[in-house]
Amino acid sequence: MRETTPAPSRGHSGRRAMGAPPPGRSRAWGRAGADGTPPAPTSVPTPARRQSRGRLHPGAWWLWSLSLGTAATRTTNPLLLALLIATAGYVVATHRTTAPWSRSYSAFAKLALAVLLVRLAFAVVLGSPIPGTHTLVTLPEVPLPHWAQGIRLGGRVTAESLVFALYDGLRLATLLICIGAANALANPARLLKSLPGALYEMGVAVVVALTFAPNLIADVQRLRAARRLRGRPDSGIRGLLQVGLPVLEGALERSVSLAAAMDARGYGRTAEVPAPVRRTTTALTLGGLLGVCAGTYGLLTAEGGTYGLPVLFAGVVAALAGLRLGGRRSPRTRYRPDPWDMRAWLVTASGVAVAALLSLASVRDSSTLHPGVVPLTAPTLPLWPAAAVLLALLPAFVVPREPS
């Protein structure tokens, strides 16, 4: 007799027999084999995981921007500085999202313009040590006492002094715009999440501050709107005092709730570290920070260019070693950490290459990167330093744009 197999029921077993996914499984569950083997799950990345793979590490954006800022400090040529501003602006325009922190680029651009105008105003009002022969205007000069030698108010304003102030102010404005590019491109929450374990407490504090600041602004706007609807004043000292008390009360309630949640999750608890490791960590961290400060000062000055780079490199190595040892105090894990992949290396390398090539050009061909103002001459665009600046456009082609 031929054996008969009963028909599958309408329950869960029937769905499994027809190749449907078992309960609790998604459609990613594979088909059963011909020999009756159970189906194997297929790895289909979720949208959040695909988005994390497509994002660039925020530290790469900061290293790229800081390298462009370092390149800006090595020259006063307005053509090269304008090229650096255009390069950073193009990358920001193609890769920033609609997130709130992405709007900071316009604020930094306005700040850079204000710095440039203030620098020109100081050159007009307070004078400049640069001698000049092309007088533009003569302002009434205010006599100053003998102890204020070297400072004047008003007097002769020359074209040479204004051009020198323009070059100096444009260099500082370019540095601010490069920092603004980092703020517009890098997610601050993801950047703080990527901090080493030694800076975990500081990162959490900054994240909490960034999270609670919009809540305070929203509370102030809500309370002022409520007072206007009731016909009560919402401006002036009296209105601010009556609005400030509920705002502080709400902030205190949120702080207490946050403190209870952080204590329940074990915030602030550290692991036991031997005393020699703690002393070594402190020595390496402090020595590394001092080395970074001394090396940065050497790179920004013409006299310390020879020792600036070695001291900076030694300070960075010591600081990283100290942070590595200090991370033993905070045994924690990261949920979906941002990977430092090949794109992050390419973005960082493009910025570092621009800084290194412009530093080399400032040593070998200082006249083109620092055009003179006495006598007053028109600046020229050097070819290979300009080509080096264009290397900073590499992130616009190798980094995919994040979905808004």
C-alpha positions as CSV (number, residue, x, y, z in Angstrom):
1,M,0.0,0.0,0.0
2,R,1.1,3.5,-0.7
3,E,1.6,5.7,2.2
4,T,-0.3,8.9,2.2
5,T,0.9,12.1,3.8
6,P,-1.7,14.2,5.6
7,A,-2.3,17.7,4.2
8,P,-0.7,20.5,6.1
9,S,-3.0,22.3,8.4
10,R,-3.6,26.0,8.4
11,G,-1.5,26.6,11.4
12,H,2.2,27.5,11.7
13,S,3.3,24.1,10.5
14,G,1.4,24.5,7.2
15,R,3.1,27.8,6.5
16,R,6.5,26.3,7.2
17,A,5.8,23.4,4.9
18,M,4.9,25.7,2.0
19,G,8.2,27.5,2.4
20,A,6.9,30.5,4.3
21,P,9.1,32.0,7.0
22,P,8.6,30.6,10.5
23,P,7.0,32.8,13.2
24,G,9.2,35.7,14.2
25,R,11.3,35.4,11.0
26,S,11.3,38.0,8.2
27,R,11.2,37.3,4.5
28,A,15.0,37.1,4.5
29,W,14.6,33.4,5.6
30,G,15.8,31.3,2.7
31,R,14.0,28.4,0.9
32,A,14.2,24.8,2.1
33,G,16.6,22.5,0.2
34,A,15.5,19.7,-2.1
35,D,16.5,17.1,0.5
36,G,14.3,18.6,3.2
37,T,17.0,20.5,5.0
38,P,15.8,23.5,7.0
39,P,16.1,26.8,5.3
40,A,19.1,29.0,6.1
41,P,18.8,32.7,6.9
42,T,20.1,35.1,4.4
43,S,21.9,38.2,5.6
44,V,19.9,41.1,4.2
45,P,21.2,44.4,5.7
46,T,18.6,46.5,7.4
47,P,18.1,50.2,6.3
48,A,19.9,51.4,9.4
49,R,22.8,49.1,8.8
50,R,23.0,50.2,5.1
51,Q,22.9,53.8,6.2
52,S,25.8,53.3,8.7
53,R,27.8,51.6,6.0
54,G,27.3,54.6,3.6
55,R,28.3,57.2,6.1
56,L,31.8,58.6,6.5
57,H,33.5,58.7,9.9
58,P,33.0,62.2,11.4
59,G,36.6,62.2,12.5
60,A,37.7,62.1,8.8
61,W,35.8,65.3,8.1
62,W,37.4,67.1,11.0
63,L,40.9,66.0,10.0
64,W,40.2,67.1,6.4
65,S,39.0,70.5,7.6
66,L,41.8,71.1,10.1
67,S,44.3,70.2,7.4
68,L,42.8,72.8,5.1
69,G,43.0,75.3,8.0
70,T,46.6,74.5,8.5
71,A,47.2,75.0,4.8
72,A,45.5,78.4,5.1
73,T,47.9,79.5,7.8
74,R,50.9,78.8,5.5
75,T,50.0,81.5,3.0
76,T,48.7,85.0,2.6
77,N,48.2,84.9,-1.1
78,P,44.5,85.9,-1.6
79,L,44.2,83.8,-4.7
80,L,45.2,80.6,-2.9
81,L,43.0,81.5,0.1
82,A,40.0,82.1,-2.2
83,L,40.7,78.8,-3.8
84,L,40.7,77.1,-0.4
85,I,37.4,78.8,0.5
86,A,35.8,77.7,-2.8
87,T,37.0,74.1,-2.4
88,A,35.6,73.8,1.2
89,G,32.4,75.5,0.1
90,Y,31.9,73.1,-2.8
91,V,32.4,70.0,-0.7
92,V,29.9,71.4,1.9
93,A,27.4,72.3,-0.7
94,T,27.4,68.8,-2.2
95,H,27.6,66.7,1.0
96,R,25.8,68.5,3.9
97,T,22.4,67.4,4.9
98,T,19.3,69.2,6.3
99,A,20.3,68.4,9.9
100,P,20.4,71.4,12.3
101,W,24.2,71.3,12.6
102,S,24.6,71.6,8.8
103,R,23.3,75.2,9.0
104,S,26.4,76.3,11.0
105,Y,28.4,76.8,7.8
106,S,26.6,80.0,7.0
107,A,27.1,81.3,10.6
108,F,30.8,80.6,10.3
109,A,30.9,82.4,6.9
110,K,29.2,85.5,8.4
111,L,31.7,85.3,11.3
112,A,34.6,85.2,8.9
113,L,33.3,88.2,7.0
114,A,32.9,90.1,10.3
115,V,36.5,89.2,11.3
116,L,37.7,90.5,7.9
117,L,35.8,93.8,8.3
118,V,37.0,94.3,11.9
119,R,40.6,93.7,10.8
120,L,40.3,96.4,8.1
121,A,38.6,98.7,10.6
122,F,41.5,98.3,13.1
123,A,44.0,99.0,10.3
124,V,42.1,102.3,9.5
125,V,41.5,103.5,13.0
126,L,44.6,102.2,14.9
127,G,47.0,102.4,12.0
128,S,49.5,99.8,10.8
129,P,53.2,99.2,11.2
130,I,53.5,98.7,7.5
131,P,55.0,101.9,5.9
132,G,53.4,103.1,2.7
133,T,53.6,105.8,0.1
134,H,50.1,105.6,-1.5
135,T,47.9,107.7,0.9
136,L,44.2,107.1,0.5
137,V,42.8,109.3,3.2
138,T,44.1,111.3,6.2
139,L,41.9,111.0,9.3
140,P,42.1,113.4,12.3
141,E,44.7,112.1,14.7
142,V,44.0,112.0,18.4
143,P,47.1,112.8,20.5
144,L,48.0,110.0,23.0
145,P,50.2,110.2,26.1
146,H,53.9,109.1,26.0
147,W,53.2,105.7,27.6
148,A,51.1,104.8,24.5
149,Q,54.0,104.9,22.1
150,G,53.4,102.8,19.0
151,I,49.6,103.3,19.0
152,R,47.8,106.0,17.2
153,L,44.2,106.9,16.6
154,G,43.5,108.2,13.1
155,G,46.2,109.7,10.9
156,R,47.3,108.7,7.5
157,V,45.7,105.6,5.9
158,T,47.8,104.0,3.1
159,A,47.0,101.4,0.5
160,E,49.8,99.3,1.7
161,S,48.5,99.0,5.2
162,L,45.0,98.2,4.0
163,V,46.3,95.5,1.6
164,F,48.4,94.0,4.4
165,A,45.3,93.9,6.7
166,L,43.2,92.4,4.0
167,Y,45.7,89.5,3.5
168,D,46.0,88.9,7.2
169,G,42.2,89.0,7.8
170,L,41.5,86.8,4.8
171,R,43.8,84.2,6.2
172,L,42.0,84.1,9.5
173,A,38.6,84.1,7.7
174,T,39.7,81.1,5.7
175,L,40.6,79.3,8.8
176,L,37.2,80.0,10.3
177,I,35.4,78.8,7.2
178,C,37.4,75.5,7.2
179,I,36.3,74.9,10.8
180,G,32.7,75.8,9.8
181,A,33.0,73.1,7.0
182,A,33.8,70.5,9.7
183,N,30.8,71.6,11.8
184,A,28.5,71.4,8.8
185,L,29.7,68.0,7.6
186,A,30.4,66.0,10.8
187,N,27.6,64.8,13.0
188,P,28.5,66.0,16.5
189,A,26.7,63.1,18.2
190,R,28.4,60.5,16.1
191,L,31.7,62.3,16.6
192,L,31.3,62.2,20.4
193,K,30.3,58.6,20.3
194,S,33.6,57.8,18.5
195,L,35.7,59.4,21.3
196,P,38.1,57.0,23.1
197,G,37.1,55.5,26.4
198,A,39.2,57.9,28.4
199,L,37.0,60.8,27.2
200,Y,33.7,59.0,27.7
201,E,32.4,61.1,30.5
202,M,33.2,64.4,28.7
203,G,31.5,63.1,25.5
204,V,28.4,62.2,27.4
205,A,28.3,65.6,29.1
206,V,28.6,67.4,25.7
207,V,25.9,65.1,24.2
208,V,23.5,65.9,27.0
209,A,24.2,69.6,26.6
210,L,23.6,69.5,22.9
211,T,20.4,67.5,23.5
212,F,19.0,69.8,26.2
213,A,19.8,73.1,24.6
214,P,17.0,72.9,22.0
215,N,14.6,71.9,24.7
216,L,15.3,75.0,26.7
217,I,14.8,77.2,23.6
218,A,11.5,75.4,22.9
219,D,10.4,75.9,26.5
220,V,11.1,79.6,26.3
221,Q,9.2,80.0,23.1
222,R,6.2,78.0,24.4
223,L,5.9,80.0,27.6
224,R,6.2,83.3,25.8
225,A,3.5,82.3,23.4
226,A,1.3,81.2,26.3
227,R,1.8,84.6,28.0
228,R,0.9,86.5,24.8
229,L,-2.3,84.5,24.5
230,R,-3.2,85.4,28.1
231,G,-2.5,89.1,27.4
232,R,0.5,89.2,29.7
233,P,3.9,90.8,28.8
234,D,6.5,88.4,27.5
235,S,9.4,90.9,27.1
236,G,11.4,93.1,29.4
237,I,12.9,92.2,32.8
238,R,9.6,91.3,34.4
239,G,8.5,89.0,31.5
240,L,11.9,87.3,31.4
241,L,11.8,86.7,35.2
242,Q,8.3,85.2,35.0
243,V,9.3,83.0,32.1
244,G,12.7,82.0,33.5
245,L,11.3,80.3,36.6
246,P,9.1,77.7,34.8
247,V,12.0,77.1,32.3
248,L,14.4,76.4,35.2
249,E,11.9,74.2,36.9
250,G,11.5,72.1,33.7
251,A,15.3,71.9,33.3
252,L,15.6,70.7,36.9
253,E,13.0,67.9,36.4
254,R,14.8,66.7,33.2
255,S,18.1,66.8,35.0
256,V,16.8,64.7,37.9
257,S,15.2,62.2,35.5
258,L,18.4,62.0,33.4
259,A,20.6,61.5,36.5
260,A,18.4,58.6,37.6
261,A,18.5,57.0,34.2
262,M,22.3,57.4,34.0
263,D,22.8,56.0,37.4
264,A,20.6,53.0,36.6
265,R,22.8,52.3,33.5
266,G,26.0,52.4,35.5
267,Y,27.3,55.8,34.4
268,G,30.5,56.9,36.1
269,R,31.6,53.4,37.2
270,T,35.2,52.6,36.4
271,A,37.3,49.5,36.4
272,E,40.2,48.9,38.7
273,V,43.5,50.1,37.1
274,P,46.9,49.7,38.8
275,A,48.6,52.8,40.2
276,P,51.6,52.6,37.8
277,V,49.2,52.5,34.8
278,R,47.4,55.6,36.1
279,R,50.6,57.6,36.6
280,T,51.9,56.6,33.2
281,T,48.6,57.6,31.6
282,T,48.6,61.0,33.3
283,A,52.2,61.6,32.3
284,L,51.6,60.6,28.6
285,T,48.4,62.6,28.3
286,L,49.8,65.8,29.8
287,G,53.1,65.5,28.0
288,G,51.3,64.8,24.7
289,L,49.0,67.9,25.1
290,L,52.0,70.1,25.9
291,G,53.8,68.7,22.8
292,V,50.8,69.4,20.6
293,C,50.5,73.0,21.9
294,A,54.3,73.6,21.4
295,G,54.3,71.9,17.9
296,T,51.2,73.9,16.8
297,Y,52.8,77.1,17.9
298,G,56.0,76.2,16.0
299,L,54.0,75.5,12.8
300,L,52.2,78.8,13.1
301,T,55.3,80.9,13.5
302,A,58.1,81.3,10.9
303,E,60.9,80.8,13.5
304,G,59.6,77.5,14.8
305,G,59.0,75.8,11.5
306,T,62.0,73.5,12.0
307,Y,61.0,72.0,15.3
308,G,57.2,72.4,15.0
309,L,56.5,69.3,13.0
310,P,58.6,66.8,15.0
311,V,57.3,68.1,18.4
312,L,53.7,68.0,17.1
313,F,54.2,64.4,15.9
314,A,55.7,63.3,19.2
315,G,52.9,65.1,21.2
316,V,50.2,63.4,19.1
317,V,51.8,60.0,19.6
318,A,52.1,60.5,23.4
319,A,48.6,61.8,23.7
320,L,47.2,58.9,21.8
321,A,49.1,56.4,23.9
322,G,47.8,58.1,27.1
323,L,44.2,58.0,25.8
324,R,44.7,54.3,24.9
325,L,45.8,53.5,28.4
326,G,43.2,55.7,29.9
327,G,40.5,53.8,28.1
328,R,41.0,50.8,30.5
329,R,39.1,52.7,33.1
330,S,35.9,52.6,31.1
331,P,35.0,49.1,30.0
332,R,32.2,49.8,27.6
333,T,31.0,48.9,24.1
334,R,29.7,51.0,21.2
335,Y,26.5,50.2,19.4
336,R,27.1,50.2,15.7
337,P,30.4,52.2,15.7
338,D,31.3,54.1,12.6
339,P,34.0,52.2,10.7
340,W,37.2,53.9,9.6
341,D,37.2,52.5,6.1
342,M,39.2,53.3,2.9
343,R,37.1,56.4,2.2
344,A,38.0,57.9,5.6
345,W,41.7,57.3,4.8
346,L,41.3,59.0,1.4
347,V,39.5,62.0,2.8
348,T,42.1,62.4,5.5
349,A,45.0,61.9,3.1
350,S,43.7,64.5,0.7
351,G,43.6,67.2,3.4
352,V,46.9,66.2,4.9
353,A,48.5,66.3,1.4
354,V,47.2,69.9,0.9
355,A,48.7,71.0,4.2
356,A,52.0,69.3,3.6
357,L,52.4,70.6,0.0
358,L,51.6,74.2,1.0
359,S,53.9,74.0,3.9
360,L,56.7,72.8,1.5
361,A,55.8,75.6,-0.9
362,S,56.0,78.2,1.8
363,V,59.6,77.2,2.5
364,R,60.8,76.8,-1.1
365,D,58.8,79.7,-2.8
366,S,57.9,82.1,0.0
367,S,57.6,85.1,-2.3
368,T,54.5,83.7,-4.2
369,L,52.8,82.4,-1.1
370,H,53.4,85.6,0.8
371,P,53.1,88.4,-1.8
372,G,54.7,91.6,-0.7
373,V,52.9,94.9,-0.1
374,V,56.0,97.2,-0.1
375,P,56.3,97.9,-2.9
376,L,52.6,97.2,-3.7
377,T,52.4,94.4,-6.3
378,A,49.5,92.3,-7.6
379,P,49.5,88.7,-6.3
380,T,50.1,85.9,-8.8
381,L,48.6,82.4,-8.7
382,P,51.3,79.7,-8.3
383,L,50.5,76.7,-10.4
384,W,51.6,73.7,-8.4
385,P,50.4,75.0,-5.0
386,A,47.0,75.7,-6.7
387,A,46.9,72.2,-8.0
388,A,47.7,70.9,-4.5
389,V,44.7,72.8,-3.2
390,L,42.5,71.1,-5.7
391,L,43.4,67.8,-4.1
392,A,40.9,68.7,-1.3
393,L,38.1,68.2,-3.8
394,L,38.6,64.4,-3.5
395,P,35.8,63.9,-0.9
396,A,33.3,65.3,-3.3
397,F,33.9,62.3,-5.6
398,V,34.7,59.4,-3.2
399,V,32.1,60.0,-0.5
400,P,28.5,59.3,-1.3
401,R,26.0,61.9,-0.2
402,E,24.0,61.0,2.9
403,P,20.2,60.8,2.5
404,S,18.5,63.9,4.0
